[in-house]
Amino acid sequence: SQQGEEDPQALSIQEGENATMNCSYKTSINNLQWYRQNSGRGLVHLILIRSNEREKHSGRLRVTLDTSKKSSSLLITASRAADTASYFCATDAATGFQKLVFGTGTRLLVSP
Amino acid sequence: DTAVSQTPKYLVTQMGNDKSIKCEQNLGHDTMYWYKQDSKKFLKIMFSYNNKELIINETVPNRFSPKSPDKAHLNLHINSLELGDSAVYFCASSNRWTGRMNTGELFFGEGSRLTVL
């Protein structure tokens, strides 16, 4: 299956620290996206990186993509308690119609 | 204003029953999806519709029947519910990707938690 794997499965840090989550996938992709899911809520899009991009920033988020290793990382800098959530990577390998395949997710806990 | 709304939010029912979940989006998107999230938080695509046409069907049992009356609505009907159908079902929408310049993020509803007893 194309489903990506995320590492670590769970991450616990203190406020102010940086959080790094990794995603590995299996097939060639057109783009990779990161989503956040608060407990009991729907997923919210954070950032998209295309296959011809290597790094992208958005506020406190930094995403890297290494297509040769089929991996991506999401860095959240200066984390806050409100960043506590599950984070999912999603890959789009389809042509014509969008079909996002989600990774297994990383549960991030940021303690005050 | 809610962009993608699903009803009901919670559904508890007995095995063997038939139930429906409704989804509506007011974003003007032409593609809608159903995803299933299990107890381990794995999220798997089930169906996708583009302008009322089924374009993705991920080997879901035929007890699950999606229906899209128009491009703003995508409903999910489940017949003969089984214990393993217990999950959170998410509706999502996006714009059709017509080339390599995909800008299509998915917008998700809040989910419908189905519990089969």
Interface residues (C-beta under 8 A of the other chain):
Chain A: Q3 N30 N31 Q33 Y35 Q37 G40 R41 G42 L43 V44 H45 L48 R50 S86 F88 A90 D92 A94 G96 F97 Q98 K99 L100 V101 F102 T104 G105 R107
Chain B: V4 T31 Y35 K41 F42 L43 K44 I45 S48 N50 I55 I56 F90 A92 S94 R96 W97 T98 R100 N102 T103 G104 E105 L106 F107 F108 G109 E110 G111
